[in-house]
Amino acid sequence: MTEAVLAALRAKLGEALSTDRQALAELTRDKSGHDSFSPPLAVVTARSIADVQATMRIANEHGIPVVPRGAGTGLAGGAIARSGEIVLSTLVMNRILEISAADELAVVEPGIINSDLNAALAEQGLWFVPDPASKAISTVGGNIATNAGGLLCAKYGVTRESVLGLKVVLADGRLLSLGHRSVKGVTGLDLTALMIGSEGTLGVIVEATVKLRMLQSGVVATIAAFFPDVVAAASAAAAITAAGLRPAALELMDEAALRATDAFLGLDLAQRGNTCLLVQTDGAGSAEDAAVALEIIQSLGGEADLTTDPAEGERLFEVRRSFHPALEAQGTVLIEDVAVPRSALPEIFAEITRIADRYGITIPTVAHAGDGNLHPNFVFPPTADGSVPEQIWAAADELFVASLRLGGTLTGEHGVGILKKRWLRDELGDDQLELQRQIKRVFDPRGILNPGKVF
């Protein structure tokens, strides 16, 4: 069967099919740090929708699993491939097909890099809002497949709010055109929204119609505030949102995170305080909002500076974006992603401190404090087989339980992938989990699309 599948793919796709060992070995891992250590059967580098359809038809006919993949920057193992699977890469499908300033939309292929799209849009005074920390290396298709978030979610929302329509290839090779170009559209069930965040388990995204905004004008104000401890900083973040302010970004770095980035970048920010809260306001009323936020911070014991210099603001947020590379320089990292109601931020940070103390480990944490999304990172020495020690999983389990108890979720933006499958039932319950599996079977009766992920 394997030879028959490879022969059929080669006949249809030619050089788009590769079985190069080194290339296949790269597809067993992603940015999550996990590795299947079991190279896939082949990789198809699709150049067109027709290539994707041909791949899926052949795979469906033979019952061969297919793993859709973009840039491989995911943090939940959602695009990791294993033996016997075909990787379907859309990375070179990276064209901008249309930009409409009048309708404030763009039509793009899935492989375009987020920041590359925005560089092209900026020339026309436009902006694609989703702003994951990986925007310089992650694809728009991947952002959609995981419903990526980022630093600007508190004000502008996650990727779902910026997608109008999709073209999706199903497991049997059929092409669906979902959604619309209009701002409104409620005809039938919203299958576009269903595809967003489905992590390649329902179909392969091959085109997206995305919503744009005009680039912001006026003052952009940035506040760097320092607190003696993370609970105080989290309380300030909760107070800012409780006051009705909606900063464009509201980011928190705890002591371990701040010290790690200081060491990585050669800075000494931690000398000003054990925890850093970054606040950025934009648009109409930006200066006034920043003044109110600064007053709240200072009233709660924070030491803060405010700048309206764009370069200085970007420099401060570059410190935040350097968090993950800084931890990777220290050892193996299990990158987590939980979310709680904003008012529960002080409680969840207190839980993280308790868990770290109980297990005798370090859990550097950053948070999109404006929407209650935290990224606790478990740093540990590399293991011989590349696995995560049970002690770390036990600590993570306590974190997940605490997040759910506080009314939160297992994942705010990274997705489930393989990383959080074992806890899915805890959040969804038996009935909802079974219903989601039934939906998966409707779209993928043979179970060939990204098997072993999410469900």
Helices and strands as residue ranges (DSSP letters): H 2-13, G 14-16, E 17-18, H 21-26, E 42-45, H 49-62, E 66-69, E 86-89, E 96-100, E 105-108, H 114-122, E 126-127, H 140-145, H 153-156, G 159-162, E 163-169, E 175-179, H 191-195, E 204-211, E 213-214, E 221-227, H 230-242, E 249-253, H 255-265, G 269-272, E 275-281, H 286-299, E 303-307, H 310-321, H 323-328, E 332-335, E 338-339, G 342-344, H 345-359, E 365-368, E 373-380, H 390-405, G 421-423, H 424-443
